[in-house]
Amino acid sequence: MTDITPAAAEIVQRAAGVIAARHRGDLAGAEKLLAAFGSEQDRTLGFYLLADLALGLVGAQSGQSVNDLVRELSLLLADGAQTPPV
């Protein structure tokens, strides 16, 4: 992601802020950041780019390919969908 534009970097940072706010329990802040996206397309692009960046970082740290990480994530999601909530 070395060719990211300043506008794309801003929406990725906003997406990361939404996740950070939710994890610290600031639901109002997360909602405010979500509402600050200019459009649904910007929101989608921001979270897509954030996921792409995050998978790349995990892959670089673990030595796994992004394809392997996505496969593992898909299996975890499928398993979670099969497990009834506690």
Number of C-alpha atoms within 10 A of each C-alpha: 9 4 6 11 9 9 11 15 15 14 22 24 16 21 26 18 16 21 18 15 18 15 11 10 11 14 15 12 16 22 13 13 17 18 12 13 17 10 11 11 9 17 19 15 16 23 19 14 20 19 15 13 14 13 18 18 13 14 16 12 9 10 10 13 14 17 11 11 16 12 12 12 12 12 12 12 12 11 10 11 10 9 9 6 6 3
